[in-house]
Amino acid sequence: MLKFYEYDKCSTCRKARKWLDEHGVTYERLPIRETPPSPAELQTMLDAYNGEIKKLLNTSSGDYRTSGIKDELSDLTNDQAFARLQQTGNLVKRPFLIGDGVTLVGFKETEWVAQVG
């Protein structure tokens, strides 16, 4: 089953959830702030995005701007970056959809069609 990490007040998450529902996709909803993706899920997503850790970050959040992670990112190991994402789930780009053969962050319909169907 797919895991759909979201923030209820995020319009992009609502749009993605509507798309999943309209396409009959079964998924588990998880609140990204309270239950961020696990380090293993973050690593899987990082691998899917060619090691570009910034692709996993919610760069438009206030937490991104105030946390200092932007300036520290180049010096952090993946484990350190994942620990920061675990501490502050709002730093994770959303929606975050992961499951067997599916690794998507953000919502671009063409990418979702290609991976989810």
LOGUPA-338405 format. One record per residue: residue number from 1; residue in one letter; x, y, z of N, C-alpha, C, O in turn. Coordinates in steps of 0.001 Angstrom, whole numbers, padded with zeros to 6 digits, always signed. Example, Ala and Ser with C-alpha at 12.3 -4.5 7.8 and 13.67 -1.06 7.14 Angstrom:
2
     k   r       n.u       n.v       n.w      ca.u      ca.v      ca.w       c.u       c.v       c.w       o.u       o.v       o.w
     1   A   +013190   -005690   +007800   +012300   -004500   +007800   +013200   -003300   +007800   +014236   -003319   +008465
     2   S   +012850   -002250   +007080   +013670   -001060   +007140   +012900   +000030   +007870   +013409   +001138   +008039
END
This chain:
117
     k   r       n.u       n.v       n.w      ca.u      ca.v      ca.w       c.u       c.v       c.w       o.u       o.v       o.w
     1   M   +000841   -001182   +000000   +000000   +000000   +000000   +000888   +001248   +000000   +001957   +001276   +000609
     2   L   +000417   +002257   -000691   +001139   +003521   -000745   +000943   +004301   +000546   -000118   +004251   +001168
     3   K   +001986   +005018   +000935   +001898   +005932   +002070   +001876   +007350   +001507   +002740   +007736   +000719
     4   F   +000879   +008111   +001925   +000683   +009474   +001464   +000868   +010407   +002653   -000020   +010555   +003492
     5   Y   +002042   +011033   +002707   +002333   +011989   +003764   +001846   +013358   +003312   +002169   +013814   +002215
     6   E   +001063   +014011   +004172   +000437   +015258   +003784   +000305   +016194   +004971   +000491   +015812   +006127
     7   Y   -000021   +017429   +004640   -000402   +018428   +005631   -001788   +018902   +005215   -001966   +019394   +004101
     8   D   -002766   +018760   +006097   -004168   +019043   +005767   -004402   +020436   +005185   -005273   +020613   +004333
     9   K   -003638   +021414   +005633   -003866   +022785   +005182   -003131   +023110   +003885   -003198   +024239   +003400
    10   C   -002437   +022137   +003329   -001662   +022331   +002099   -002571   +022099   +000882   -003117   +021010   +000708
    11   S   -002725   +023126   +000050   -003604   +022999   -001119   -003055   +021987   -002123   -003831   +021293   -002781
    12   T   -001747   +021893   -002251   -001160   +020912   -003169   -001434   +019497   -002673   -001691   +018602   -003478
    13   C   -001383   +019285   -001373   -001711   +017969   -000807   -003164   +017616   -001073   -003476   +016478   -001423
    14   R   -004051   +018583   -000908   -005477   +018330   -001172   -005701   +017978   -002637   -006495   +017092   -002954
    15   K   -005005   +018669   -003524   -005123   +018398   -004958   -004617   +016979   -005267   -005238   +016251   -006041
    16   A   -003502   +016599   -004666   -002943   +015259   -004887   -003866   +014178   -004327   -004075   +013144   -004961
    17   R   -004417   +014422   -003135   -005336   +013449   -002527   -006578   +013283   -003395   -007064   +012167   -003578
    18   K   -007090   +014380   -003927   -008246   +014312   -004832   -007901   +013481   -006068   -008707   +012668   -006522
    19   W   -006700   +013690   -006606   -006256   +012935   -007781   -006196   +011445   -007455   -006670   +010621   -008237
    20   L   -005618   +011093   -006309   -005537   +009681   -005908   -006938   +009078   -005795   -007194   +007980   -006290
    21   D   -007827   +009800   -005149   -009202   +009305   -004968   -009914   +009129   -006310   -010591   +008125   -006530
    22   E   -009760   +010100   -007197   -010404   +010019   -008505   -009875   +008859   -009349   -010581   +008346   -010217
    23   H   -008642   +008453   -009095   -008039   +007359   -009844   -008122   +006014   -009106   -007510   +005031   -009524
    24   G   -008873   +005985   -008023   -009113   +004742   -007299   -007872   +004141   -006654   -007784   +002925   -006489
    25   V   -006927   +004974   -006293   -005678   +004500   -005691   -005889   +004306   -004185   -006418   +005185   -003504
    26   T   -005474   +003159   -003685   -005544   +002871   -002260   -004270   +003390   -001597   -003165   +003133   -002075
    27   Y   -004430   +004112   -000506   -003276   +004686   +000168   -003596   +004919   +001642   -004755   +004970   +002053
    28   E   -002540   +005055   +002406   -002657   +005381   +003823   -002284   +006848   +003997   -001219   +007278   +003553
    29   R   -003145   +007604   +004631   -002877   +009025   +004892   -002099   +009169   +006185   -002458   +008590   +007211
    30   L   -001027   +009950   +006124   -000211   +010198   +007306   +000077   +011690   +007434   +000435   +012338   +006451
    31   P   -000076   +012235   +008630   +000222   +013654   +008831   +001742   +013872   +008870   +002423   +013365   +009761
    32   I   +002257   +014615   +007916   +003703   +014738   +007740   +004380   +015442   +008914   +005535   +015146   +009223
    33   R   +003689   +016359   +009567   +004290   +017064   +010703   +004436   +016159   +011916   +005464   +016174   +012593
    34   E   +003406   +015377   +012183   +003412   +014508   +013361   +004100   +013174   +013101   +004692   +012590   +014009
    35   T   +004024   +012694   +011871   +004581   +011396   +011498   +005378   +011551   +010218   +004917   +011140   +009153
    36   P   +006575   +012141   +010299   +007366   +012323   +009074   +007842   +010979   +008518   +007869   +009980   +009237
    37   P   +008213   +010961   +007255   +008740   +009721   +006669   +009941   +009214   +007459   +010710   +009994   +008020
    38   S   +010084   +007895   +007490   +011199   +007267   +008218   +012517   +007521   +007491   +012516   +007872   +006311
    39   P   +013640   +007347   +008188   +014932   +007475   +007509   +015051   +006538   +006295   +015636   +006917   +005281
    40   A   +014510   +005342   +006391   +014568   +004402   +005257   +013751   +004937   +004083   +014177   +004827   +002934
    41   E   +012584   +005513   +004362   +011769   +006090   +003293   +012454   +007317   +002690   +012419   +007519   +001476
    42   L   +013070   +008127   +003533   +013806   +009286   +003030   +014961   +008849   +002138   +015226   +009474   +001111
    43   Q   +015650   +007775   +002528   +016759   +007276   +001721   +016262   +006751   +000378   +016883   +006996   -000656
    44   T   +015152   +006036   +000394   +014560   +005540   -000852   +014208   +006704   -001770   +014477   +006658   -002970
    45   M   +013605   +007745   -001203   +013235   +008910   -001995   +014489   +009632   -002494   +014530   +010077   -003641
    46   L   +015499   +009750   -001652   +016745   +010399   -002044   +017385   +009658   -003213   +017865   +010282   -004159
    47   D   +017391   +008348   -003152   +017930   +007541   -004256   +017153   +007799   -005546   +017738   +007889   -006625
    48   A   +015832   +007918   -005422   +014992   +008160   -006600   +015258   +009528   -007218   +015051   +009727   -008415
    49   Y   +015711   +010456   -006410   +015999   +011808   -006882   +017505   +012041   -007025   +018002   +013153   -006841
    50   N   +018213   +010963   -007358   +019641   +011021   -007683   +020500   +011686   -006614   +021468   +012379   -006928
    51   G   +020142   +011473   -005359   +020949   +011989   -004264   +020803   +013476   -004003   +021556   +014032   -003204
    52   E   +019867   +014126   -004647   +019672   +015568   -004468   +018781   +015829   -003252   +017557   +015897   -003368
    53   I   +019413   +015972   -002088   +018671   +016127   -000837   +017726   +017322   -000866   +016664   +017287   -000244
    54   K   +018096   +018360   -001569   +017243   +019560   -001615   +015879   +019256   -002237   +014899   +019934   -001931
    55   K   +015805   +018247   -003106   +014530   +017857   -003717   +013535   +017348   -002671   +012328   +017336   -002912
    56   L   +014045   +016927   -001507   +013183   +016394   -000453   +012753   +017461   +000541   +011995   +017178   +001469
    57   L   +013231   +018682   +000352   +012981   +019739   +001327   +011865   +020681   +000892   +011741   +021036   -000280
    58   N   +011077   +021064   +001854   +010014   +022042   +001661   +010653   +023426   +001789   +010603   +024048   +002851
    59   T   +011247   +023893   +000706   +012010   +025145   +000734   +011130   +026387   +000862   +011648   +027487   +001055
    60   S   +009822   +026234   +000760   +008938   +027391   +000893   +008385   +027538   +002314   +007625   +028466   +002587
    61   S   +008757   +026637   +003209   +008219   +026710   +004573   +008990   +027702   +005431   +010172   +027964   +005204
    62   G   +008307   +028233   +006401   +008949   +029104   +007371   +010020   +028358   +008142   +011054   +028929   +008487
    63   D   +009774   +027080   +008415   +010759   +026273   +009140   +012059   +026158   +008353   +013139   +026143   +008945
    64   Y   +011970   +026076   +007043   +013176   +025996   +006204   +013985   +027286   +006341   +015210   +027257   +006467
    65   R   +013290   +028399   +006314   +013987   +029684   +006402   +014571   +029929   +007785   +015666   +030481   +007898
    66   T   +013862   +029530   +008841   +014324   +029835   +010191   +015220   +028764   +010807   +015926   +029036   +011778
    67   S   +015202   +027564   +010261   +015959   +026464   +010878   +017457   +026519   +010603   +018241   +025908   +011328
    68   G   +017853   +027233   +009578   +019264   +027276   +009220   +019717   +026104   +008370   +020889   +026035   +008000
    69   I   +018821   +025182   +008051   +019209   +023999   +007285   +019730   +024363   +005894   +020581   +023665   +005343
    70   K   +019224   +025440   +005340   +019679   +025873   +004014   +021186   +026085   +004004   +021879   +025658   +003080
    71   D   +021681   +026741   +005031   +023111   +027033   +005104   +023949   +025837   +005542   +025136   +025767   +005225
    72   E   +023351   +024903   +006259   +024062   +023751   +006792   +024035   +022539   +005863   +024828   +021612   +006025
    73   L   +023133   +022546   +004904   +022853   +021360   +004100   +024085   +020748   +003459   +024232   +019525   +003455
    74   S   +024956   +021554   +002929   +026139   +021015   +002245   +027108   +020331   +003205   +027945   +019537   +002775
    75   D   +027004   +020630   +004502   +027899   +020025   +005490   +027281   +018837   +006219   +027971   +018144   +006968
    76   L   +025995   +018595   +006010   +025313   +017509   +006714   +025459   +016184   +005979   +025393   +016132   +004751
    77   T   +025658   +015119   +006741   +025580   +013783   +006152   +024103   +013485   +005906   +023234   +014186   +006424
    78   N   +023821   +012461   +005128   +022419   +012083   +004915   +021741   +011755   +006239   +020602   +012159   +006471
    79   D   +022437   +011025   +007106   +021848   +010671   +008402   +021519   +011910   +009224   +020479   +011959   +009881
    80   Q   +022392   +012909   +009195   +022135   +014146   +009926   +020950   +014901   +009315   +020095   +015418   +010035
    81   A   +020910   +014957   +007996   +019794   +015623   +007322   +018485   +014900   +007632   +017471   +015544   +007903
    82   F   +018499   +013575   +007593   +017288   +012797   +007885   +016834   +013040   +009324   +015635   +013123   +009591
    83   A   +017782   +013153   +010246   +017435   +013423   +011645   +016727   +014772   +011763   +015761   +014905   +012514
    84   R   +017201   +015756   +011032   +016557   +017077   +011046   +015143   +016983   +010474   +014216   +017599   +011001
    85   L   +014981   +016220   +009406   +013661   +016054   +008796   +012715   +015297   +009732   +011512   +015561   +009747
    86   Q   +013254   +014362   +010507   +012444   +013631   +011481   +011997   +014549   +012619   +010879   +014423   +013120
    87   Q   +012863   +015464   +013020   +012532   +016389   +014115   +011475   +017400   +013694   +010615   +017775   +014491
    88   T   +011540   +017834   +012457   +010626   +018875   +011956   +010029   +018390   +010639   +010557   +018659   +009561
    89   G   +008919   +017672   +010754   +008285   +017095   +009574   +007895   +018113   +008521   +007762   +017772   +007346
    90   N   +007710   +019367   +008932   +007340   +020407   +007979   +008487   +020732   +007020   +008272   +021401   +006009
    91   L   +009691   +020273   +007321   +010817   +020481   +006412   +010761   +019556   +005198   +011422   +019802   +004189
    92   V   +009969   +018492   +005305   +009860   +017522   +004214   +008904   +018064   +003158   +007801   +018509   +003476
    93   K   +009336   +018022   +001897   +008467   +018473   +000807   +007236   +017583   +000749   +007310   +016366   +000922
    94   R   +006127   +018215   +000505   +004865   +017485   +000469   +004073   +017863   -000772   +004299   +018916   -001367
    95   P   +003165   +017015   -001149   +002928   +015683   -000607   +004104   +014757   -000905   +004894   +014994   -001819
    96   F   +004194   +013723   -000125   +005267   +012743   -000193   +004575   +011396   -000339   +003918   +010936   +000594
    97   L   +004713   +010762   -001491   +004024   +009499   -001777   +005058   +008422   -002029   +005910   +008554   -002908
    98   I   +004976   +007353   -001251   +005971   +006295   -001380   +005313   +004928   -001209   +004379   +004762   -000424
    99   G   +005814   +003971   -001953   +005314   +002606   -001889   +006060   +001776   -002903   +007068   +002224   -003449
   100   D   +005592   +000590   -003163   +006250   -000327   -004080   +006369   +000296   -005472   +005387   +000384   -006209
   101   G   +007586   +000726   -005821   +007833   +001307   -007132   +007377   +002745   -007303   +007439   +003281   -008409
   102   V   +006921   +003381   -006229   +006434   +004755   -006295   +007259   +005628   -005350   +007367   +005351   -004156
   103   T   +007837   +006690   -005916   +008628   +007643   -005131   +008371   +009036   -005690   +008977   +009441   -006682
   104   L   +007461   +009766   -005038   +007069   +011084   -005539   +007029   +012114   -004412   +006501   +011852   -003331
   105   V   +007597   +013292   -004685   +007439   +014428   -003785   +006877   +015578   -004606   +007200   +015735   -005783
   106   G   +006033   +016378   -003968   +005343   +017419   -004708   +004256   +016779   -005557   +004103   +015558   -005575
   107   F   +003506   +017613   -006255   +002460   +017060   -007112   +002562   +017654   -008510   +002200   +018805   -008754
   108   K   +003062   +016840   -009401   +003053   +017145   -010832   +002304   +015984   -011468   +002790   +014853   -011485
   109   E   +001134   +016270   -011984   +000241   +015211   -012458   +000904   +014264   -013445   +000678   +013056   -013376
   110   T   +001714   +014779   -014360   +002353   +013904   -015361   +003267   +012883   -014682   +003326   +011728   -015102
   111   E   +003972   +013302   -013645   +004840   +012370   -012910   +004007   +011340   -012151   +004376   +010168   -012087
   112   W   +002901   +011766   -011585   +002039   +010855   -010835   +001397   +009835   -011765   +001277   +008661   -011416
   113   V   +000985   +010280   -012946   +000402   +009357   -013926   +001445   +008310   -014315   +001127   +007125   -014419
   114   A   +002685   +008741   -014531   +003748   +007831   -014957   +004050   +006761   -013905   +004326   +005613   -014252
   115   Q   +003998   +007132   -012617   +004361   +006176   -011576   +003169   +005446   -010971   +003270   +004269   -010624
   116   V   +002048   +006136   -010845   +000897   +005549   -010163   -000121   +004988   -011135   -000773   +003982   -010854
   117   G   -000255   +005644   -012281   -001172   +005142   -013295   -002419   +005940   -013453   -003264   +005605   -014283
END
